[in-house]
Amino acid sequence: MVVVFVGCNPQNKTSETHKPEAEITQKNITFADFKKIKGVDNVQDVPFQLFTRLDSVRFFVAPDKDAAHLKIAYNKLDNYYGFEEFDDFYSIHYSINNNISNSIEAFVLKSEFTAAFDLTLQGVDLYEIRSSVFKKSQDVKNKSFSTYGTITEVSEQEFKTASNKRIDEVLIKDPHVILEGNKWLYINSTTEKKLITQHENVSTEDGLLSYEYIGVSPYLYLQVFKESSMETSDTYYSFYNVKSTANFQLFTAGYPQILPKKNWISYIVSNNDVGSDFAISTYVAESYNLEDLLYVNFTKFKIADGTKAFWADDETFYAEVYPTNSASSNGKKQKAAFIKIKLKADLFRMKKKYYNPYSNWPN
């Protein structure tokens, strides 16, 4: 039960030139004073979600700043489902103690909440990571990207200007790769046709797959195909080499950026669980293999379009992103942001320090 303040008109009037201020009376309200509603059992039906950084928030019984309200502590496990937007308020559906059968409609101030479509990276710790892998050595204790380099938000103008000087390859269509019926074929100089793969309904241990031709790396001469599951939302980018028998064994989880001088293949993609993944590998042509250099799971942003990410130089990587919980709603687009990742100059010449569990033992 929480004390709230409601303004009232004074009972006793004085002269017109010396009216007393409105007296403040107290009224006790509980969740029982709010309109009971059917709880949200499918998040897909929610127009937008709301987020706050405050330790406590106010629930009003009506979209009026003078209406009775309840002040409650913020709980990160609570969901604030937005349904309507008013001048200064959002209407929300709220499940008390996360009990769907005990849900209410309340009104919250826009000044205390941010809708998913208005989220930005302002005040966000971009360095926060969940885990990383450096040259096959996994690290779940380090929670900062500062070990590997810097990451900052930049302007859209800087992003566009830097993209004009990108050094990674632009994948181009190879005229030797054609789609004939339901088959991707490679035609050599003697017009001999070699089957690469089926286009759709490819049966594998992971279910049915489809393959879309993306292009070829002129330097590595690897044909790139987008591999999509026909049963799930999983997508990978697979590599085909005409001279190899071990085709489609190499893949990336996101659109590949290829740096010819370093034989690097990188990608950045939204993680299905938390944030986004950034990875760099070296392509070893002799063994037709990828050697992992770096994998980082960032927590504070998702990737807007991995095909637009690029390298401006050997250490500087740009990408267009969205805040982790950002989402479009009711015709309102989510706000895009742009990041710059700068790797340490000697990063891959560094020796990884391994944790010694006996380091604190007495001699």
C-alpha positions as CSV (number, residue, x, y, z in Angstrom):
1,M,0.0,0.0,0.0
2,V,1.4,3.3,-1.0
3,V,0.6,6.9,-0.1
4,V,-0.2,9.2,-3.1
5,F,-1.0,12.9,-3.4
6,V,-4.1,14.3,-4.9
7,G,-4.8,18.0,-5.3
8,C,-8.1,19.4,-3.9
9,N,-9.9,22.8,-4.2
10,P,-9.9,24.8,-0.9
11,Q,-13.1,24.9,1.1
12,N,-12.7,28.3,2.7
13,K,-12.2,31.3,0.4
14,T,-10.3,34.5,1.2
15,S,-10.1,37.6,-0.8
16,E,-9.7,37.3,-4.6
17,T,-6.2,38.8,-4.4
18,H,-5.0,36.4,-1.7
19,K,-6.2,32.9,-2.6
20,P,-4.4,30.1,-0.6
21,E,-2.6,27.4,-2.5
22,A,-4.5,24.1,-3.0
23,E,-4.3,21.8,0.0
24,I,-2.7,18.4,-0.4
25,T,-4.6,15.5,0.9
26,Q,-3.4,11.9,1.2
27,K,-5.1,8.9,-0.3
28,N,-4.1,5.3,0.0
29,I,-4.4,3.1,-3.1
30,T,-3.4,-0.4,-4.0
31,F,-3.3,-2.5,-7.2
32,A,-6.9,-3.2,-6.5
33,D,-7.7,0.4,-7.7
34,F,-6.5,-0.4,-11.2
35,K,-8.5,-1.9,-14.0
36,K,-8.2,-5.7,-14.2
37,I,-7.4,-7.0,-17.6
38,K,-6.5,-10.2,-19.4
39,G,-2.8,-10.8,-19.1
40,V,-0.4,-11.0,-22.1
41,D,0.2,-14.6,-23.0
42,N,1.9,-13.9,-26.4
43,V,4.5,-11.2,-26.6
44,Q,3.9,-11.0,-30.4
45,D,0.5,-9.4,-29.6
46,V,2.2,-6.5,-27.7
47,P,2.5,-3.3,-29.8
48,F,5.7,-2.2,-28.0
49,Q,7.7,-2.8,-24.8
50,L,8.9,-0.1,-22.4
51,F,12.2,0.2,-20.5
52,T,13.4,2.3,-17.7
53,R,16.7,3.0,-15.8
54,L,15.0,4.3,-12.7
55,D,15.0,2.5,-9.4
56,S,11.3,3.1,-9.0
57,V,8.4,4.1,-11.3
58,R,4.8,5.4,-10.9
59,F,1.6,3.7,-12.1
60,F,-1.3,6.1,-12.6
61,V,-4.9,5.0,-12.7
62,A,-5.6,7.4,-15.6
63,P,-3.4,9.3,-18.2
64,D,-3.4,12.4,-16.0
65,K,-0.6,13.8,-13.8
66,D,-3.1,14.7,-11.1
67,A,-4.6,11.2,-11.0
68,A,-3.9,8.9,-8.1
69,H,-0.7,6.8,-8.5
70,L,1.3,4.0,-7.0
71,K,5.0,4.1,-6.7
72,I,6.7,0.7,-7.0
73,A,10.3,-0.5,-7.1
74,Y,11.7,-1.4,-10.5
75,N,12.2,-5.1,-11.0
76,K,14.4,-6.2,-13.9
77,L,12.2,-9.3,-14.3
78,D,9.0,-7.3,-14.8
79,N,7.7,-6.7,-18.2
80,Y,6.1,-3.4,-19.1
81,Y,3.9,-4.0,-22.2
82,G,2.9,-0.8,-24.0
83,F,-0.4,-0.6,-25.8
84,E,-1.3,3.0,-26.4
85,E,0.5,6.3,-26.5
86,F,-0.8,9.6,-25.1
87,D,0.7,13.1,-24.9
88,D,2.6,12.4,-21.7
89,F,1.7,8.8,-21.0
90,Y,1.8,5.2,-22.2
91,S,-0.8,2.7,-21.3
92,I,0.6,-0.6,-20.2
93,H,-0.5,-4.1,-19.3
94,Y,1.3,-5.3,-16.2
95,S,1.2,-8.7,-14.5
96,I,1.6,-8.3,-10.7
97,N,4.4,-10.6,-9.5
98,N,4.6,-11.9,-13.1
99,N,1.3,-13.7,-12.6
100,I,-0.6,-13.4,-15.9
101,S,-3.9,-14.1,-14.3
102,N,-3.4,-11.1,-12.0
103,S,-2.9,-8.3,-14.6
104,I,-3.8,-4.6,-14.6
105,E,-3.9,-1.7,-17.0
106,A,-1.9,1.3,-15.8
107,F,-0.6,4.5,-17.2
108,V,3.1,5.5,-16.9
109,L,4.9,8.7,-17.7
110,K,6.9,9.0,-20.9
111,S,9.6,10.8,-18.8
112,E,10.1,7.6,-16.7
113,F,10.1,5.1,-19.6
114,T,11.5,4.7,-23.1
115,A,9.6,2.8,-25.8
116,A,11.5,0.1,-27.7
117,F,11.4,2.2,-30.9
118,D,13.0,5.1,-29.1
119,L,16.0,3.3,-27.5
120,T,19.5,4.6,-28.3
121,L,23.0,3.7,-27.3
122,Q,23.3,6.8,-25.1
123,G,24.7,5.8,-21.7
124,V,25.1,2.2,-22.8
125,D,28.4,0.3,-21.9
126,L,29.4,-0.9,-25.4
127,Y,32.4,-2.7,-24.0
128,E,30.3,-5.2,-22.1
129,I,30.7,-8.7,-23.4
130,R,29.4,-12.1,-22.2
131,S,32.3,-14.2,-23.3
132,S,35.2,-14.3,-25.8
133,V,37.5,-16.8,-27.5
134,F,41.1,-15.7,-28.4
135,K,43.0,-18.2,-30.5
136,K,40.9,-21.1,-29.3
137,S,41.3,-20.1,-25.6
138,Q,37.8,-19.4,-24.2
139,D,37.3,-16.7,-21.6
140,V,34.1,-16.4,-19.7
141,K,35.5,-14.3,-16.8
142,N,36.6,-11.2,-18.7
143,K,33.5,-9.0,-19.3
144,S,35.1,-6.1,-21.2
145,F,36.2,-5.7,-24.8
146,S,39.1,-3.5,-23.7
147,T,41.3,-6.6,-23.6
148,Y,41.1,-6.7,-27.4
149,G,40.6,-3.0,-28.4
150,T,38.1,-0.1,-28.3
151,I,34.5,0.3,-29.3
152,T,32.7,3.6,-29.7
153,E,29.5,4.9,-31.2
154,V,30.1,7.1,-34.3
155,S,27.9,9.3,-36.4
156,E,26.2,8.1,-39.6
157,Q,28.3,10.6,-41.5
158,E,31.5,9.0,-40.3
159,F,30.1,5.6,-41.1
160,K,29.3,6.6,-44.7
161,T,32.6,8.4,-45.2
162,A,34.6,5.5,-43.9
163,S,32.7,3.1,-46.1
164,N,34.0,4.8,-49.2
165,K,37.5,3.6,-48.2
166,R,36.6,0.1,-47.2
167,I,39.4,-2.5,-47.8
168,D,37.4,-5.7,-47.6
169,E,36.4,-7.4,-50.8
170,V,33.0,-6.8,-52.5
171,L,31.7,-10.2,-53.5
172,I,30.8,-10.3,-57.2
173,K,28.7,-12.7,-59.3
174,D,30.8,-15.3,-61.1
175,P,29.3,-16.0,-64.6
176,H,30.5,-19.6,-64.3
177,V,28.0,-20.2,-61.6
178,I,24.5,-20.7,-62.9
179,L,21.1,-21.9,-61.7
180,E,19.6,-24.6,-63.9
181,G,16.3,-25.9,-62.7
182,N,16.8,-26.7,-59.0
183,K,20.6,-27.0,-59.3
184,W,23.5,-24.7,-58.9
185,L,26.1,-25.6,-61.5
186,Y,29.7,-24.5,-62.2
187,I,30.6,-24.3,-65.9
188,N,34.3,-24.4,-66.7
189,S,36.1,-23.2,-69.8
190,T,35.2,-26.3,-71.7
191,T,31.5,-25.8,-70.9
192,E,31.6,-28.9,-68.7
193,K,29.0,-28.6,-66.0
194,K,29.8,-29.5,-62.4
195,L,27.1,-29.8,-59.8
196,I,27.6,-27.5,-56.8
197,T,24.4,-28.2,-54.8
198,Q,20.7,-28.1,-55.1
199,H,19.0,-24.8,-54.8
200,E,16.1,-25.9,-52.5
201,N,14.9,-28.9,-50.5
202,V,18.5,-30.1,-49.8
203,S,18.1,-32.9,-47.3
204,T,20.7,-32.9,-44.4
205,E,21.0,-34.1,-40.8
206,D,19.8,-30.7,-39.8
207,G,16.7,-30.8,-42.0
208,L,15.9,-29.2,-45.3
209,L,18.1,-26.4,-46.5
210,S,18.1,-24.0,-49.4
211,Y,21.1,-22.3,-51.0
212,E,21.2,-18.8,-52.5
213,Y,24.3,-17.7,-54.5
214,I,25.9,-14.6,-53.1
215,G,29.1,-14.2,-55.1
216,V,32.8,-15.0,-55.3
217,S,35.8,-13.7,-53.5
218,P,38.1,-12.6,-56.4
219,Y,41.2,-13.1,-54.1
220,L,40.4,-16.3,-52.3
221,Y,38.3,-17.6,-55.2
222,L,35.8,-19.1,-52.8
223,Q,32.1,-19.2,-54.0
224,V,29.8,-17.9,-51.2
225,F,26.3,-19.3,-50.7
226,K,23.7,-18.3,-48.2
227,E,22.5,-21.4,-46.5
228,S,19.0,-21.2,-45.0
229,S,17.0,-23.7,-43.0
230,M,13.6,-24.3,-44.5
231,E,12.3,-25.2,-41.1
232,T,13.9,-22.7,-38.7
233,S,15.3,-19.1,-39.0
234,D,18.9,-20.4,-38.9
235,T,21.1,-18.9,-41.6
236,Y,24.8,-19.5,-42.5
237,Y,27.2,-18.5,-45.3
238,S,28.9,-21.5,-46.8
239,F,32.0,-21.6,-49.0
240,Y,32.6,-23.6,-52.2
241,N,35.9,-24.2,-53.9
242,V,35.8,-25.8,-57.3
243,K,39.2,-27.6,-56.8
244,S,38.3,-29.0,-53.3
245,T,36.4,-32.1,-52.4
246,A,35.6,-30.7,-48.9
247,N,33.0,-28.2,-50.0
248,F,30.5,-26.5,-47.7
249,Q,32.5,-27.6,-44.7
250,L,33.6,-24.0,-44.2
251,F,30.9,-21.5,-43.1
252,T,30.3,-18.3,-41.1
253,A,27.3,-17.5,-39.0
254,G,27.0,-14.1,-40.7
255,Y,27.7,-12.3,-44.0
256,P,31.5,-12.6,-44.5
257,Q,33.9,-9.7,-44.8
258,I,37.1,-10.9,-46.6
259,L,40.5,-9.1,-46.2
260,P,42.7,-10.3,-49.0
261,K,46.1,-9.1,-47.6
262,K,45.5,-11.0,-44.3
263,N,43.4,-13.9,-45.6
264,W,40.9,-12.9,-42.9
265,I,37.3,-13.8,-43.0
266,S,35.2,-12.0,-40.4
267,Y,31.5,-11.6,-39.7
268,I,29.2,-9.8,-37.2
269,V,25.7,-11.0,-36.6
270,S,22.9,-10.9,-34.0
271,N,23.1,-13.6,-31.4
272,N,19.9,-15.5,-30.9
273,D,20.4,-15.4,-27.2
274,V,22.2,-12.2,-26.2
275,G,23.5,-9.2,-28.2
276,S,25.7,-9.9,-31.2
277,D,28.7,-12.0,-32.2
278,F,31.9,-10.7,-33.8
279,A,34.4,-13.2,-35.2
280,I,37.6,-13.2,-37.2
281,S,39.3,-16.2,-38.7
282,T,42.3,-16.8,-41.0
283,Y,41.7,-18.8,-44.2
284,V,44.4,-21.5,-44.8
285,A,44.2,-22.3,-48.5
286,E,46.5,-25.4,-48.2
287,S,44.2,-27.2,-45.9
288,Y,41.0,-25.5,-47.0
289,N,40.4,-24.6,-43.4
290,L,39.6,-21.7,-41.1
291,E,41.8,-20.9,-38.0
292,D,39.9,-19.0,-35.4
293,L,41.5,-15.8,-34.2
294,L,38.9,-14.0,-32.2
295,Y,35.3,-14.4,-31.2
296,V,33.4,-11.9,-29.0
297,N,29.8,-11.9,-27.8
298,F,28.8,-8.3,-27.2
299,T,25.7,-7.8,-25.0
300,K,24.4,-4.3,-25.7
301,F,23.5,-4.2,-29.4
302,K,22.0,-6.2,-32.2
303,I,23.1,-6.0,-35.9
304,A,21.0,-4.0,-38.3
305,D,22.4,-5.4,-41.5
306,G,25.6,-7.5,-41.5
307,T,26.0,-7.0,-45.3
308,K,26.8,-3.3,-44.6
309,A,29.6,-4.0,-42.1
310,F,33.1,-3.3,-43.4
311,W,36.8,-2.9,-42.6
312,A,38.2,0.6,-43.1
313,D,41.8,-0.6,-42.4
314,D,43.4,-3.7,-40.9
315,E,42.3,-2.7,-37.4
316,T,39.1,-0.7,-37.8
317,F,35.7,-2.3,-38.3
318,Y,32.4,-0.5,-38.7
319,A,28.8,-1.8,-38.4
320,E,25.2,-0.5,-38.2
321,V,23.5,-1.7,-35.1
322,Y,20.4,-1.3,-32.8
323,P,20.2,-1.3,-29.0
324,T,19.6,-4.9,-27.8
325,N,15.9,-4.4,-26.9
326,S,15.1,-2.1,-29.8
327,A,12.1,-2.8,-32.0
328,S,9.9,-1.1,-34.5
329,S,6.2,-0.6,-33.7
330,N,3.0,0.9,-35.1
331,G,4.8,2.4,-38.1
332,K,7.6,3.8,-36.0
333,K,11.1,2.6,-37.0
334,Q,13.7,1.7,-34.4
335,K,16.6,4.0,-34.2
336,A,19.8,2.8,-35.9
337,A,23.2,3.5,-34.5
338,F,26.8,3.1,-35.8
339,I,29.8,1.6,-34.1
340,K,33.5,1.5,-34.7
341,I,35.6,-1.4,-33.4
342,K,39.4,-0.7,-33.2
343,L,41.5,-3.7,-32.6
344,K,44.8,-3.4,-30.7
345,A,47.7,-3.0,-33.2
346,D,49.6,-6.0,-31.8
347,L,46.5,-8.0,-30.8
348,F,47.3,-11.2,-32.7
349,R,50.9,-11.1,-31.8
350,M,50.1,-11.1,-28.1
351,K,50.4,-14.2,-26.1
352,K,47.2,-15.1,-24.3
353,K,47.6,-15.2,-20.5
354,Y,46.2,-18.3,-19.1
355,Y,44.6,-18.4,-15.7
356,N,46.7,-20.3,-13.1
357,P,44.5,-21.8,-10.4
358,Y,47.5,-22.3,-8.2
359,S,48.9,-18.7,-8.5
360,N,47.6,-17.7,-5.0
361,W,48.9,-20.8,-3.2
362,P,51.7,-20.3,-0.7
363,N,55.2,-21.4,-1.9
